[in-house]
Amino acid sequence: MGIADDLMQGLGLSDPVLRIGVTGLSRAGKTVFITSLVANLLDRGRMPGLRAASDGTIKAAWLQPQPDDTIPRFDFERHLADMTGADPHWPEGTRHVSEMRLSLRLQPRGLIAGMRGQQNLHLDIIDYPGEWLLDLRLMDKSFADWSAEVLDRMVGRPRDSDYFALVAAHNPAQNGAETFSEEIAQRLATGYTDQLRAARAAGWSDCTPGRLLMPGEMAGSPALTFAPLPRDFEGSALYREFARRYGAYKTRVVQPFFRDHFARIDRQVVLMDVLGAIHAGPPAVEDMRRTMADILSAFRPGRAGWLSQLLGTRRVERILFAATKADHLHHIQHPRLTNIVSAMLREARDRADFAGARTEAMSIAALRCTTEDIITQDGEELPAVRGRLMDGRQASFYPGELPLNPAEILNPAMQGASDWLDGDYAVMDLAPAPNTLRPGDGPPHIRLDRAAEFLIGDRI
């Protein structure tokens, strides 16, 4: 959808379009969320929390060709077959930007029902990696500032010592190298990328630059061949070239993404594996909290500099922060998970000095793959869940008890604790449960209907 389409909408000469961006932090389940959301809007039997579905305002829903011909289509049909087929399994994760259009036919109700006929609303859903959104923070940072921040943050993360040893081995003050070497540049970039991958796999959220993790067709290009360097590298040929490539990354990779995709989003979903971060420990929780603040700052109205010029008066109206995998907990713990996300969001709002868009925190499961159970452990009955492990075995497990007070999670994280004193929070890798969908029902979920009500309810 281009400028002409925006103008037609503004004049009321075409059907309204709502563009919803969906991104997520490490292993949060973006593909599953989009697939289940679309399937449950097509077949709305499990969507009582979406008012327009329960009161009959939505008369029909169907898929249409997307308006952006140069963006890959989100492969909805294949992903749905992966999740709900005879041998259900998780679909492949997001590797690039993709898009799809879902159209809704609406019948107005109330006083205006007799004055207006049915109307179409088009939902353009844009899927993109969360790491790319975090790259926004690079735009206002020099190479020196970014390097210092990253190297400080890297301490204590997986494979940090490997990268520090690699940097030390190529310190120009020791080896006397004054000319640039592409071989050394690639060695450092590979070492840093390996550290980023290990950190992301261990549950860390803030991993930039995002394209180093998902290079696509840019793999091996100079714009992706750089890494953070300490201050004692300043003045060396390697430092100057990495600073130049860092600048190229911002202008040639980051800025076009925000111009072409981000600046046109009306509603935003940010998915987070909060349970995975809690399992990883206090540092991962604090990293996620800081990351939420960075994400909010990307949407902050009145932000000075290049972003305000790019966005103009347009801004995202609603942002949903959703903790996924709520089905890994018994329902009595869901309010505790939601409270933790709400507290993290509140802290992030304060840190980002954010105001303007409406934000909401929820705990959801886009595809429910467990049933609730009670297990006995040391003579005590515990609220558990039962699901199918990745090897096909069925198992019941109790992940631990989340605290009533979110501060018991957030305070140790903010104070730099390395481990939880009183809690041991477990996570399990579960496979989708075999299921037979009844006609008119989408895939089973937890609170996906409430998420949809927040995202689109005011428009339908």
C-alpha positions in Angstrom: 0.0 0.0 0.0 1.5 3.3 -1.1 0.9 7.0 -0.8 -2.0 6.9 -3.3 -3.7 4.2 -1.3 -3.3 6.2 1.9 -4.8 9.2 0.2 -7.8 7.2 -1.1 -8.4 6.0 2.5 -8.1 9.5 3.9 -10.8 10.7 1.4 -13.0 7.8 2.3 -12.9 6.4 -1.3 -11.6 2.9 -0.4 -12.1 0.3 2.3 -10.2 1.0 5.5 -6.9 -0.9 6.1 -5.4 -1.6 9.5 -1.7 -2.6 9.4 -0.7 -4.8 12.3 3.0 -5.5 12.9 4.0 -8.7 14.8 7.4 -9.1 16.2 8.9 -11.0 19.1 11.9 -11.6 21.1 13.9 -14.9 21.1 11.7 -18.0 20.7 8.5 -16.1 21.4 6.4 -17.8 18.7 5.6 -15.2 16.1 4.8 -17.6 13.3 2.4 -19.6 15.6 0.7 -16.4 16.8 0.0 -15.1 13.3 -1.1 -18.5 12.0 -3.5 -19.1 14.9 -4.8 -15.5 15.0 -5.7 -15.7 11.3 -7.2 -19.2 11.6 -9.3 -18.1 14.5 -10.6 -15.0 12.7 -11.5 -17.2 9.7 -13.3 -19.7 12.0 -14.4 -17.8 15.1 -15.9 -20.6 17.3 -13.2 -20.1 19.9 -13.2 -16.3 19.9 -15.9 -15.3 22.5 -13.6 -12.5 23.9 -13.7 -10.7 20.5 -17.0 -8.9 20.9 -17.5 -8.5 17.1 -17.2 -12.2 16.7 -19.6 -13.1 19.5 -22.3 -10.5 18.6 -22.3 -11.3 14.9 -20.8 -8.0 13.7 -18.3 -10.0 11.7 -20.3 -11.6 8.9 -17.4 -13.1 6.9 -13.6 -13.4 6.8 -11.5 -14.3 3.9 -7.9 -14.1 2.6 -6.9 -11.8 -0.2 -3.7 -11.1 -2.1 -1.5 -8.7 -0.1 -1.0 -5.2 -1.4 2.8 -5.2 -1.3 4.0 -7.1 -4.3 7.7 -7.0 -3.3 7.3 -8.6 0.1 7.1 -12.4 0.6 3.6 -13.7 1.5 3.3 -15.2 5.0 2.9 -18.9 4.3 -0.3 -19.3 6.3 -1.5 -22.5 4.8 1.7 -24.4 5.3 2.2 -23.2 8.8 -1.4 -24.2 9.7 -0.9 -27.7 8.3 2.3 -28.0 10.3 0.5 -27.1 13.5 -2.7 -29.0 13.1 -1.9 -31.9 10.7 -1.8 -35.6 11.5 1.7 -35.3 12.8 1.7 -31.8 14.3 5.0 -29.9 14.7 6.1 -26.3 15.1 6.5 -24.3 11.9 9.8 -22.7 11.0 10.5 -19.4 12.6 10.7 -15.9 11.1 13.7 -15.3 8.9 12.6 -12.2 7.0 9.7 -9.8 6.6 6.5 -11.3 5.3 2.9 -10.2 5.0 -0.7 -11.3 4.4 -4.1 -9.7 4.1 -7.2 -10.9 5.9 -10.5 -9.1 5.0 -13.5 -8.9 7.3 -17.1 -8.1 6.2 -18.8 -6.1 9.0 -22.4 -5.3 9.7 -22.7 -2.2 11.9 -25.0 -2.6 14.9 -26.9 -0.2 17.1 -28.2 3.2 16.0 -26.2 3.3 12.8 -27.1 -0.1 11.6 -30.0 1.1 9.6 -28.1 4.0 8.0 -25.0 2.0 6.9 -24.7 -1.2 5.0 -22.0 -3.8 5.4 -18.4 -2.6 5.3 -15.1 -4.3 4.6 -12.0 -3.9 6.8 -8.7 -5.2 5.6 -6.1 -6.4 8.1 -2.6 -6.4 6.7 -0.4 -8.4 9.1 3.3 -7.9 8.8 5.7 -10.4 10.4 9.3 -9.3 11.1 12.1 -10.5 13.3 12.3 -8.8 16.7 16.1 -8.3 16.4 15.4 -5.9 13.5 13.2 -3.7 15.7 16.0 -3.5 18.3 18.3 -2.1 15.7 16.5 1.2 16.0 18.6 2.0 19.0 21.7 2.0 16.8 20.6 5.0 14.8 21.4 7.4 17.6 24.7 5.7 18.6 28.2 6.1 17.3 30.3 3.0 16.7 32.3 3.9 19.8 29.3 4.2 22.0 27.7 1.1 20.6 30.9 -0.9 21.0 31.3 0.2 24.6 27.7 -0.7 25.5 27.8 -4.1 23.8 31.1 -5.2 25.3 29.9 -4.2 28.8 26.6 -6.0 28.3 28.4 -9.1 27.0 30.1 -10.0 30.3 28.5 -13.1 31.8 26.7 -14.1 28.6 27.5 -17.4 26.8 30.8 -17.4 24.9 31.8 -14.0 26.1 35.3 -15.2 27.0 35.7 -16.6 23.5 35.0 -13.2 21.9 37.1 -11.3 24.4 40.1 -13.6 23.7 39.6 -13.2 19.9 39.7 -9.4 20.3 42.8 -9.5 22.5 44.5 -11.7 19.9 44.1 -8.9 17.3 44.8 -5.9 19.5 46.9 -3.5 17.3 48.7 -2.2 20.3 50.3 -5.7 20.7 50.6 -7.1 17.2 51.5 -3.8 15.5 49.0 -4.2 12.6 48.4 -0.9 10.9 46.8 -2.1 7.7 43.3 -3.4 7.4 42.9 -7.2 6.9 39.6 -8.6 5.6 40.6 -12.0 7.0 40.8 -10.6 10.6 37.5 -8.6 10.0 35.7 -11.8 9.0 37.2 -13.7 11.9 36.0 -11.1 14.4 32.5 -10.7 12.8 32.1 -14.5 12.9 33.2 -14.7 16.5 30.8 -12.0 17.5 27.9 -13.6 15.6 28.6 -16.9 17.3 28.4 -15.1 20.6 25.1 -13.5 19.6 23.6 -16.8 18.6 24.7 -18.5 21.9 23.2 -15.6 23.9 19.9 -15.7 22.0 19.7 -19.5 22.4 20.2 -19.0 26.2 17.3 -16.6 26.5 18.9 -13.2 26.1 16.8 -10.6 24.3 19.1 -7.7 23.4 21.1 -9.1 20.5 22.2 -6.4 18.0 22.8 -6.0 15.1 19.8 -8.2 14.2 20.9 -8.9 10.6 24.0 -10.6 11.8 21.7 -13.3 13.2 19.5 -13.3 10.1 21.6 -12.1 7.2 19.6 -13.6 4.3 20.9 -12.4 0.9 23.3 -10.0 2.7 25.4 -12.8 4.2 29.1 -12.1 3.7 28.6 -8.4 2.7 30.8 -5.7 4.2 27.8 -4.1 5.8 27.4 -7.2 8.0 31.1 -7.8 8.5 31.9 -5.8 11.6 32.0 -6.3 15.4 32.3 -4.2 18.6 35.8 -3.1 19.4 37.2 -1.6 22.7 38.6 1.9 22.9 42.2 0.8 22.6 41.6 -0.1 19.0 40.8 3.5 18.1 43.0 4.9 15.4 43.7 1.5 13.9 42.8 0.7 10.3 40.5 -2.1 11.6 38.6 0.3 13.9 38.1 2.9 11.2 36.8 0.4 8.7 34.4 -1.2 11.3 33.1 2.3 12.1 32.5 2.9 8.4 30.7 -0.4 8.0 28.6 0.2 11.1 27.5 3.5 9.5 26.7 1.7 6.3 24.6 -0.8 8.2 22.5 1.9 9.7 21.9 3.8 6.5 21.7 0.9 4.0 19.9 -1.7 6.2 18.3 -0.2 9.3 16.8 3.0 7.9 15.2 1.4 4.8 13.5 -1.2 7.0 11.9 1.5 9.1 11.0 3.6 6.2 9.4 0.8 4.2 7.7 -1.2 6.9 7.9 0.1 10.4 6.7 3.7 9.6 3.4 2.3 8.2 2.3 0.2 11.1 -0.9 1.1 13.0 -0.9 -1.6 15.7 2.0 -3.6 17.1 2.3 -6.9 18.8 5.5 -7.7 20.8 5.7 -11.4 21.9 8.0 -12.4 24.7 9.1 -15.7 26.2 9.0 -14.4 29.8 9.0 -18.0 31.2 12.1 -18.8 29.3 13.8 -15.6 30.6 12.8 -16.4 34.2 14.2 -19.9 33.8 17.5 -18.5 32.4 17.9 -16.3 35.6 17.8 -12.7 36.8 20.2 -11.3 34.2 18.0 -12.5 31.4 14.9 -11.0 33.0 16.7 -7.7 33.5 17.8 -7.8 29.9 14.2 -8.4 28.7 13.0 -5.5 30.8 15.6 -3.1 29.3 14.7 -4.4 25.9 11.0 -3.6 26.4 12.1 0.0 27.2 14.1 0.2 24.1 11.1 -1.1 22.1 8.8 1.4 23.6 11.3 4.2 22.9 11.0 3.3 19.2 7.3 4.2 19.4 7.7 7.3 21.5 5.9 10.3 20.1 8.1 13.3 19.5 11.3 11.4 19.4 13.9 13.8 18.1 16.1 13.2 15.0 15.7 11.0 12.0 12.8 8.9 13.2 10.4 11.8 13.8 11.2 13.1 10.3 10.5 9.6 8.9 7.2 9.1 10.8 5.9 12.6 10.6 2.6 12.8 12.5 1.8 9.1 12.1 2.4 6.8 15.1 1.4 3.4 16.3 -1.9 3.6 18.2 -1.8 0.4 20.3 1.0 -1.9 21.4 0.4 -5.3 22.9 3.2 -7.0 25.0 2.2 -10.6 25.3 3.9 -13.3 27.3 3.6 -16.5 25.3 3.5 -20.1 26.4 0.9 -19.5 29.1 -0.2 -23.1 28.5 3.0 -24.2 30.3 1.4 -23.1 33.5 -1.8 -24.2 35.3 -4.4 -21.5 34.9 -4.2 -20.4 38.6 -0.7 -19.1 37.8 -1.7 -17.1 34.7 -2.5 -13.9 36.7 0.9 -14.1 38.2 2.6 -14.2 34.8 0.4 -11.4 33.6 1.4 -9.3 36.7 5.1 -9.9 36.0 4.7 -8.7 32.4 2.6 -5.7 33.5 5.3 -4.7 36.1 8.0 -5.1 33.4 5.9 -2.9 31.1 5.4 -0.3 33.8 9.1 -0.1 34.4 9.8 0.1 30.7 7.3 2.9 30.3 9.0 4.9 33.1 12.5 4.3 31.7 11.4 5.2 28.1 9.5 8.3 29.3 6.8 7.0 27.0 3.3 8.4 26.4 0.8 8.4 23.6 0.0 5.0 22.4 -2.2 2.6 24.4 -0.3 -0.4 25.8 -1.5 -3.6 27.2 0.2 -6.7 28.9 -1.2 -10.2 28.6 -0.3 -13.8 29.0 -1.4 -16.0 26.1 -0.9 -19.2 24.3 -1.6 -18.9 20.6 -1.7 -22.7 20.3 -2.6 -24.5 23.4 -0.7 -27.8 23.6 -1.3 -28.9 27.2 -4.1 -30.0 29.5 -4.2 -29.3 33.2 -3.3 -31.9 35.7 -2.6 -32.4 39.4 0.6 -34.2 40.5 1.8 -35.3 43.9 5.3 -34.4 45.0 6.7 -35.1 48.5 3.1 -35.6 49.6 1.9 -32.3 48.2 -0.6 -31.9 45.4 0.7 -29.4 42.8 -1.2 -27.7 39.9 0.6 -29.1 36.8 0.1 -29.3 33.0 0.4 -32.4 30.8 1.7 -32.3 27.3 3.5 -34.1 24.5 7.3 -33.9 24.6 9.3 -33.4 21.4 10.1 -37.1 21.3 6.4 -38.0 21.4 6.2 -39.1 25.1 3.4 -37.7 27.3 4.5 -36.0 30.5 3.1 -34.0 33.4 5.3 -31.3 35.0 5.1 -28.6 37.5 7.3 -25.6 36.4 7.5 -24.0 39.8 5.4 -21.3 41.6 5.6 -17.8 40.3 5.5 -15.2 43.1 2.4 -13.2 43.9 4.5 -10.1 44.0 6.3 -9.3 40.7 9.0 -7.5 42.7 10.3 -10.8 43.9 11.3 -11.4 40.2 12.1 -7.9 39.1 14.1 -6.6 42.1 16.8 -9.3 42.1 17.1 -8.8 38.3 17.5 -5.1 38.6 20.0 -5.5 41.5 22.3 -7.7 39.5 21.6 -11.1 41.2 23.0 -14.0 39.3 20.5 -16.6 40.6 17.1 -16.9 42.2 17.3 -17.3 46.0 14.0 -19.1 46.6 12.7 -20.2 43.3 13.6 -22.8 40.7 11.6 -22.2 37.5 11.6 -25.0 34.9 10.6 -25.0 31.3 9.8 -27.9 28.9 10.1 -28.2 25.2 6.6 -29.3 24.1 5.2 -30.3 20.7 1.8 -29.3 19.4 -0.9 -31.7 20.7 -2.8 -33.8 18.1 -6.3 -32.4 17.7 -9.3 -32.6 15.4 -10.8 -29.2 14.7 -14.6 -29.1 14.7 -16.2 -27.1 11.8 -16.2 -23.4 12.7 -13.4 -23.7 15.3 -9.9 -22.4 15.0 -6.9 -23.9 16.8 -7.2 -24.1 20.6 -5.6 -21.1 22.4 -5.5 -19.1 25.6 -6.7 -15.5 25.5 -6.0 -15.0 21.8 -9.6 -13.6 21.5 -8.8 -11.0 24.2 -5.6 -10.1 22.3 -7.6 -9.6 19.1 -10.2 -7.5 21.0 -7.4 -5.2 22.1 -5.8 -5.0 18.7 -8.8 -4.6 16.4 -11.9 -4.4 18.6 -12.3 -0.6 18.4 -12.2 -0.8 14.6 -14.9 -3.4 14.2 
